[in-house]
Amino acid sequence: MSVKDNESYPKDQLDEISRLIEERLAGRSGQLFEQNFEKAETAFSEKNYNVARFWYKKALELRPDDANVKKRLDELEKAVR
């Protein structure tokens, strides 16, 4: 068996596999974000602020720039005061 450096097929297949893995992980991340946000919203509406803060922060770990989560954390801090 020999290595064929000039073969592009194996490299192309590895690139495609990597792309598919990244795509699947991104989808999973989106699902986790939505689940965490929903749990936070439920806890917030039930005035369970510590639990809501926990789930909002978990959501923020997945999407650090999400303005909606930041807004809800600010609202939560105001509600606690």
C-alpha positions as CSV (number, residue, x, y, z in Angstrom):
1,M,0.0,0.0,0.0
2,S,1.4,3.4,-0.8
3,V,0.4,7.0,-0.1
4,K,-0.6,9.1,-3.1
5,D,0.0,12.7,-2.3
6,N,-1.4,13.9,-5.5
7,E,-4.9,12.3,-4.9
8,S,-7.4,15.0,-4.1
9,Y,-10.4,12.6,-3.4
10,P,-9.3,11.6,0.2
11,K,-8.6,15.3,1.1
12,D,-12.0,16.4,-0.3
13,Q,-13.8,13.7,1.6
14,L,-12.1,14.6,4.9
15,D,-13.1,18.3,4.3
16,E,-16.7,17.3,3.6
17,I,-16.8,15.2,6.8
18,S,-15.4,18.1,8.8
19,R,-18.0,20.4,7.3
20,L,-20.8,18.0,8.2
21,I,-19.6,17.6,11.7
22,E,-19.4,21.4,12.2
23,E,-22.9,21.8,10.7
24,R,-24.4,19.2,13.1
25,L,-22.6,20.7,16.1
26,A,-23.9,24.1,15.2
27,G,-27.5,22.7,15.0
28,R,-27.1,21.1,18.4
29,S,-25.8,24.3,19.9
30,G,-28.9,26.1,18.6
31,Q,-31.2,23.5,20.1
32,L,-29.4,23.8,23.5
33,F,-29.6,27.5,23.4
34,E,-33.4,27.4,22.8
35,Q,-33.9,24.8,25.5
36,N,-31.9,26.9,28.0
37,F,-33.7,30.1,27.1
38,E,-37.1,28.4,27.4
39,K,-36.2,27.0,30.9
40,A,-35.0,30.5,31.9
41,E,-38.2,32.1,30.7
42,T,-40.4,29.6,32.6
43,A,-38.4,30.1,35.8
44,F,-38.5,33.9,35.3
45,S,-42.3,33.9,34.9
46,E,-42.6,31.8,38.0
47,K,-40.4,34.4,39.8
48,N,-37.8,31.7,40.4
49,Y,-35.0,34.2,39.8
50,N,-32.0,32.1,40.8
51,V,-33.0,29.3,38.4
52,A,-33.8,31.8,35.7
53,R,-30.4,33.5,36.1
54,F,-28.7,30.1,35.8
55,W,-30.4,29.1,32.6
56,Y,-30.0,32.6,31.0
57,K,-26.2,32.4,31.7
58,K,-26.1,28.9,30.2
59,A,-27.8,30.3,27.1
60,L,-25.4,33.2,27.0
61,E,-22.4,30.8,27.0
62,L,-23.7,29.4,23.7
63,R,-24.5,32.8,22.2
64,P,-22.4,35.4,24.1
65,D,-23.7,38.3,21.9
66,D,-27.4,37.5,22.1
67,A,-29.1,40.9,23.0
68,N,-32.4,39.2,24.1
69,V,-30.7,37.1,26.8
70,K,-28.7,40.2,28.0
71,K,-31.9,42.2,28.2
72,R,-33.7,39.5,30.2
73,L,-30.7,39.3,32.6
74,D,-31.0,43.0,33.1
75,E,-34.7,42.7,33.7
76,L,-34.0,39.9,36.2
77,E,-31.5,42.0,38.1
78,K,-34.1,44.8,38.3
79,A,-36.8,42.4,39.5
80,V,-34.5,41.1,42.3
81,R,-33.8,44.6,43.7
